[in-house]
Amino acid sequence: MRFARSVVLLAVGVLWWFLGPLVLLAALALLLVPRVRAWMRPTGRVVLVWVAVLAVLVGLVVLVPDGWVPIAPGPGRWAAPAYVGRPASGQGVAGPIGESPTVTTRAYGVGDCGRLVVDGEGRVEALCGGEHPVLRLVDATSLRQQARTELPGSGCPGRLAAGAGAQVVATSGQRVLVVDTGDLAISASFDLADLLAKGDCVVGLGVDGGRAWFVTGAGVAGVVADGRVRTVDLGDSVVQDLTVGNDGAYVAGDKALHRVGLRAGRPVVAWSSPYEEGGERGAPPVLLRSGFVAVADNRDPRLQVVLHRADTGEVSCRAEVFGDDAGAADGGLVGAGDDVVVTNAHGYGGPLSTVLGRTTSRGVARVGPDCTVRWTLEIDVPSGAPAVSTDDGLVYLWSKRHSWLGVDAWYLSAVDLRSGRLVWARRVGLNALHDNHRGGVVLGPGRAAYAPVLGGLARVADRG
């Protein structure tokens, strides 16, 4: 039969597209059979054609400007539903309610746009590029790039926080930068090199009115205000982001939880609450309306949510969540009014942890101010922080489905905050480029949910 090999290759491609990666693996396994391998052996002309096609595709990826094309699709459309559940009742206030939700993605290279914020004017900014950060202003609907600026400094991953009005605050190297979001021009730059040890990096950043708070890996906390930088040494090391409140900044160090306040314009340690022996902090601290500060303690045998009094740092109570030796937080701790929502990232060590249909340990839980676990839902949320809308009564999670066919299906899932029931989920993508890789879900303009992912940026919003 003429063109028999072409027909077989086309059939394998179609099945791969609709059923997932295992089809391709099975086809490759057949090549171990000598007769099949001999029959499928390509001619020199066919090899040249495939090389030329591959070169053209690679060239297009390199030459096409950032944000012009969607993130590359993946295989497995028949193996993972595009939508499950039904829309939430009522009218959305902050985020999508699941009414025929549409997905928009834009490719920005595999630069890990790990930080995304919405500024005071409703504009969306993303910080990409790791140790060589690039700040991007993107259209809130299409996600296409409107402006970009390469931030000075290197050697440290950048941080980004929404500022007052039309400004954001970013870090790059050992600098704190104030950026005007209209054109991404740097309006102020503060050099920290004389205040920090060589190689020390800012790991946490937050904004309170006209003040920018920061903390470094070596435990130097500081505030930028009135054109000056002032610091205080916590005597601790830090890996988590900080949280800013009306009374200062909260820092979950390796040894203790700290509150840093201001006295005569200078930062001071208001209190430090040492941890019990063992465990590690798995998320930035969370301020709750109930007057507590919540932290996640990755402790054996179970992950604990620990509530401290915000005024004194005293431990109020502890709640154990998820299973024995099967629970860990990786940034997934957010406030929900008086309560706190925590997601389970146990088993997530990076994108390779979830390829070929694999997932991490399951679970998301809601904990009350008395450390009562109100509900637990079995769902896969590999990493990153969810977003909570108490007005809509929904928790928005970046989730993944386990697949025996090796399909990497990523979803935005909406969970009822009151009952812990999955309301709806919309498939966002079908490959590892849609892994949010510790990036948090953000609610923004047009009642849309946004997330930074490995391949760029993603947006989910109700149709119309």
C-alpha positions in Angstrom: 0.0 0.0 0.0 1.4 3.3 -1.1 1.9 5.9 1.7 1.2 3.2 4.3 3.9 4.5 6.6 2.4 8.0 6.3 -1.0 6.7 7.2 0.3 4.9 10.3 2.2 8.0 11.4 -0.9 10.1 10.9 -3.0 7.7 12.9 -0.5 7.7 15.7 -0.5 11.5 15.7 -4.3 11.7 15.9 -4.5 9.1 18.7 -1.8 10.9 20.6 -3.6 14.2 20.2 -6.9 12.9 21.5 -5.8 10.2 24.0 -2.5 11.4 25.4 1.2 10.6 25.7 0.9 6.9 26.3 -0.1 6.4 22.7 3.3 7.8 21.6 5.1 5.7 24.2 3.3 2.5 22.9 4.2 3.4 19.3 7.9 3.8 20.3 7.8 0.5 22.1 6.7 -1.2 18.8 9.9 0.0 17.2 11.7 -2.5 19.4 10.3 -5.2 17.1 12.9 -5.6 14.3 10.3 -6.2 11.5 8.3 -3.1 12.5 11.5 -1.0 12.8 12.7 -2.1 9.4 9.3 -1.3 7.8 9.2 2.2 9.4 12.8 3.1 8.7 12.6 6.5 6.9 14.4 7.4 3.7 16.9 10.2 3.7 14.4 12.6 2.0 11.9 12.0 4.8 14.5 12.7 7.5 15.4 16.0 5.8 11.8 17.0 5.6 11.3 16.4 9.3 14.5 18.2 10.2 13.3 21.2 8.1 9.9 21.2 9.7 11.4 21.1 13.2 13.8 23.9 12.4 11.0 26.1 11.1 9.0 25.5 14.3 11.9 26.3 16.5 12.6 29.4 14.5 9.0 30.6 14.9 9.2 30.1 18.7 12.4 32.2 18.8 11.2 34.9 16.4 7.6 35.4 17.5 7.5 38.3 20.1 6.5 37.5 23.7 2.8 37.4 24.3 1.7 37.1 20.7 0.7 33.4 20.7 -1.1 31.1 23.1 0.8 28.6 25.2 1.4 25.5 23.2 -1.4 23.0 23.5 -1.0 19.4 24.6 -2.4 15.9 24.0 -5.3 14.2 25.7 -8.5 16.0 24.8 -10.7 12.9 25.1 -9.1 11.8 28.4 -9.7 15.0 30.4 -13.1 16.8 30.4 -13.0 20.5 29.4 -15.6 21.4 32.1 -17.1 19.7 35.1 -19.8 20.9 37.6 -22.2 23.8 37.1 -22.0 27.6 37.6 -22.3 28.9 41.1 -25.6 30.5 42.0 -25.9 34.3 42.2 -23.9 37.0 40.5 -20.1 37.1 40.6 -18.5 40.0 42.5 -14.7 39.3 42.5 -14.1 36.2 40.4 -15.7 33.9 37.8 -18.8 31.9 38.7 -18.3 29.3 36.0 -20.8 30.6 33.5 -19.3 29.1 30.2 -15.8 30.2 31.3 -13.3 30.9 28.6 -9.5 30.4 28.8 -6.9 32.8 27.5 -3.2 32.0 27.6 -0.1 33.8 26.3 3.4 32.4 25.8 6.3 34.3 27.4 8.9 31.6 27.0 9.9 29.2 29.7 10.9 32.1 31.9 8.8 31.3 34.8 6.6 34.3 35.3 6.3 33.4 39.0 4.9 36.8 40.3 1.7 38.4 39.1 -0.1 41.4 40.7 -3.0 43.7 40.0 -2.2 47.3 40.8 -4.4 50.0 42.2 -5.5 51.0 38.8 -6.6 47.5 37.8 -3.6 46.9 35.6 -1.9 43.5 35.5 1.9 43.2 35.9 4.0 40.1 35.8 7.6 39.6 36.9 9.4 36.9 34.8 12.9 35.6 34.3 14.2 34.4 37.7 17.6 35.9 38.4 17.4 38.2 35.4 13.9 39.7 36.0 11.8 41.3 33.4 8.7 43.3 34.4 5.8 43.1 32.0 2.6 45.1 31.8 0.0 43.0 30.1 -3.5 43.7 28.8 -6.0 42.5 31.4 -8.2 40.7 28.8 -5.9 39.4 26.0 -2.7 39.1 28.2 -0.7 40.6 25.4 2.3 42.6 26.4 1.9 46.4 26.5 5.2 47.3 27.9 8.3 45.7 29.4 11.4 46.7 31.3 14.5 44.7 32.2 15.2 45.4 35.9 18.8 46.1 36.9 20.8 43.8 39.2 21.2 40.1 39.1 22.0 37.1 41.3 18.7 37.1 43.2 15.2 36.1 42.1 13.0 39.1 41.8 10.0 39.9 44.0 6.9 42.0 43.1 4.2 43.7 45.2 1.3 46.0 44.3 1.9 49.6 45.5 -0.3 52.6 46.0 -2.2 53.8 42.9 -0.4 53.4 39.6 2.8 52.0 41.1 4.3 48.6 41.9 7.4 47.8 44.0 9.9 45.2 42.8 13.3 43.9 43.9 16.2 42.9 41.7 19.6 42.0 42.9 20.1 44.0 46.1 17.8 46.9 45.0 14.2 47.9 45.8 12.6 49.6 42.8 9.5 51.7 42.6 7.9 51.4 39.1 5.2 53.5 37.4 2.8 51.0 35.8 1.7 53.3 33.0 5.0 52.9 31.1 7.0 50.7 33.6 9.5 53.6 34.1 11.6 53.2 37.3 10.8 56.2 39.4 13.0 55.4 42.4 15.7 52.9 43.1 17.1 52.1 46.6 20.5 50.2 46.8 20.7 47.8 49.7 24.3 46.6 49.0 25.8 48.6 51.9 23.2 47.1 54.3 23.3 43.4 53.3 26.0 40.8 53.2 27.4 39.7 49.9 25.0 37.2 48.3 22.1 38.0 50.6 18.8 38.3 48.7 15.4 39.8 49.3 13.0 36.9 49.8 9.9 38.8 50.9 8.3 42.1 49.8 5.1 43.9 50.8 3.6 47.4 50.6 1.7 49.3 53.3 0.5 52.7 51.9 3.6 54.6 51.0 6.0 52.2 52.7 7.7 49.1 51.2 8.7 46.3 53.6 11.2 43.7 52.8 13.1 40.8 54.4 16.2 39.0 53.2 17.3 35.4 53.4 19.8 36.3 56.2 17.0 37.8 58.3 17.4 41.5 57.7 14.0 43.2 57.8 13.6 46.7 56.5 11.3 49.4 55.4 11.6 52.0 52.6 9.8 55.2 53.4 10.4 58.9 52.8 13.3 58.2 50.5 15.2 56.3 53.1 16.0 52.6 53.9 16.1 51.5 57.6 16.7 47.9 58.7 16.7 45.6 61.7 18.3 42.2 62.2 15.9 39.4 63.2 18.6 37.0 64.2 17.0 34.4 62.1 17.1 33.0 58.5 14.1 33.4 56.2 12.9 31.6 53.1 9.2 32.6 53.0 7.6 35.9 51.8 6.4 38.4 54.4 2.9 39.7 55.1 2.1 43.3 55.8 -0.6 44.5 58.1 -1.7 47.8 59.7 0.7 47.3 62.6 3.8 46.3 60.6 5.2 43.2 58.9 5.0 39.5 59.9 7.9 37.2 59.0 8.0 33.4 59.4 11.6 32.7 60.0 13.3 29.4 60.4 13.3 29.7 64.3 10.4 32.0 65.1 7.5 34.0 63.9 8.3 37.8 64.1 6.3 41.0 64.0 8.3 44.0 62.9 6.8 47.4 63.8 7.9 51.0 63.6 9.2 53.2 66.4 10.1 56.8 65.5 10.2 55.7 61.8 12.7 52.9 62.4 11.8 49.2 62.2 11.9 47.3 65.5 11.1 43.7 66.5 7.8 44.0 68.4 7.8 40.3 69.3 9.3 37.0 68.3 7.4 33.7 69.0 9.8 30.7 68.9 8.5 27.5 67.3 8.4 24.1 69.0 11.3 21.8 68.2 11.1 20.4 64.7 9.1 21.3 61.6 9.6 24.1 59.1 7.5 27.0 57.8 5.8 26.0 54.6 4.1 29.3 53.7 4.1 33.1 54.4 2.1 34.1 57.5 -1.5 35.0 57.0 -3.4 37.7 58.9 -6.9 36.8 59.8 -9.8 39.1 60.6 -10.2 37.2 63.9 -7.0 38.8 65.2 -4.7 35.8 64.6 -1.7 35.2 62.5 -1.7 31.7 60.8 1.4 29.8 59.8 1.8 26.4 58.2 4.1 24.0 60.1 5.5 21.1 57.9 5.8 18.7 60.8 5.8 15.0 61.2 3.6 13.1 61.2 1.0 15.7 60.0 1.0 19.2 58.6 -0.2 21.7 61.2 -1.9 25.1 60.9 -0.8 27.2 63.9 -2.6 30.3 65.0 -0.7 33.0 66.9 -2.2 36.0 68.6 -1.3 39.0 66.4 -0.8 41.4 69.4 1.6 39.1 71.4 2.7 36.2 69.2 1.4 33.7 71.7 0.3 30.4 70.2 -3.5 30.1 70.5 -4.1 26.6 69.0 -3.0 24.1 66.5 -4.9 22.1 63.8 -3.6 18.9 62.2 -4.7 18.5 58.6 -4.4 15.8 55.9 -2.9 12.3 56.5 0.1 11.0 58.3 3.3 11.6 56.3 1.2 12.9 53.5 0.8 16.6 54.1 3.0 19.7 53.4 2.4 23.3 52.6 4.2 25.1 49.8 2.8 28.6 49.9 -0.8 27.4 49.8 -2.1 29.2 52.9 -4.7 32.1 52.5 -7.1 33.9 54.7 -10.9 33.6 54.4 -12.3 36.1 56.8 -11.9 34.7 60.3 -10.7 31.3 58.9 -7.8 30.1 56.9 -7.6 27.8 53.8 -4.6 25.5 53.3 -3.7 23.3 50.3 -1.6 20.2 50.3 1.6 20.3 48.3 3.1 17.1 49.7 5.3 15.5 47.0 5.8 18.6 44.8 9.4 19.1 44.0 9.1 20.9 40.7 7.5 20.4 37.3 8.9 16.8 37.0 6.7 15.8 39.9 3.5 16.1 37.9 4.4 15.0 34.3 2.8 12.1 32.5 -0.4 12.3 34.5 1.1 12.1 38.0 0.0 14.3 40.9 0.9 15.1 44.4 -0.9 14.2 47.7 -4.4 15.4 47.6 -6.2 17.8 49.9 -7.5 21.3 50.7 -8.9 22.2 54.1 -10.6 25.1 55.9 -9.6 25.8 59.5 -11.6 28.1 61.9 -10.2 30.5 64.5 -10.5 27.8 67.2 -8.5 25.4 65.0 -11.6 23.4 64.2 -11.2 21.8 60.7 -14.4 22.8 59.1 -14.0 20.6 56.0 -11.5 18.8 53.9 -11.8 18.2 50.1 -9.8 15.5 48.2 -8.4 17.4 45.2 -4.9 17.7 43.7 -3.4 21.2 44.2 0.3 20.6 43.6 1.7 24.0 44.6 1.0 27.7 44.9 -1.6 29.7 46.8 -5.3 29.7 46.0 -7.4 32.8 45.9 -10.5 33.3 48.1 -13.5 35.5 47.4 -15.6 35.7 50.6 -18.1 37.9 48.6 -18.6 35.1 46.1 -18.1 32.3 48.7 -15.6 30.6 46.4 -12.0 29.3 46.7 -10.1 29.3 43.4 -7.5 26.5 43.1 -5.0 25.7 40.4 -5.5 21.9 40.3 -4.5 18.8 38.3 -6.2 15.5 37.5 -4.4 12.2 37.9 -4.4 10.3 34.6 -3.4 6.7 34.0 -3.1 7.7 30.3 -0.3 10.2 31.2 -2.4 13.3 30.4 -1.3 16.4 32.2 -4.6 18.2 32.6 -4.5 21.5 34.6 -7.7 23.2 35.8 -9.0 26.3 37.6 -11.3 24.8 40.1 -13.9 26.6 42.2 -14.8 25.2 45.6 -17.7 26.3 47.8 -16.1 28.1 50.8 -18.9 27.2 53.1 -19.3 23.5 52.4 -16.0 22.5 50.8 -17.9 21.1 47.7 -16.3 21.3 44.2 -18.6 23.6 42.3 -17.0 23.7 38.9 -13.6 23.3 37.2 -12.4 24.6 33.8 -9.6 22.9 32.0 -6.8 25.4 31.2 -4.2 23.3 29.5 -2.8 19.8 28.8 0.9 19.9 29.3 3.6 20.9 31.9 3.7 24.5 30.5 0.4 25.1 32.4 1.9 24.2 35.8 1.7 27.2 38.0 4.9 26.1 39.7 4.3 27.8 43.1 2.6 30.8 41.5 -0.6 32.0 43.2 -4.0 32.5 41.7 -5.0 36.2 41.5 -8.4 37.7 41.0 -8.5 40.8 38.8 -10.3 43.0 36.3 -13.5 41.7 34.7 -14.1 39.1 37.5 -11.3 37.0 36.0 -8.8 34.6 37.7 -5.2 34.9 36.6 -2.2 32.6 37.2 1.5 32.7 36.2 2.5 29.4 34.7 5.7 27.9 33.3 4.9 28.8 29.7 3.6 32.3 30.4 0.3 33.6 31.8 -3.3 32.2 31.9 -6.7 33.8 32.5 -10.1 32.3 33.1 -13.3 34.4 32.9 -17.0 34.0 32.4 -18.1 34.3 28.8 -19.5 37.8 28.0 
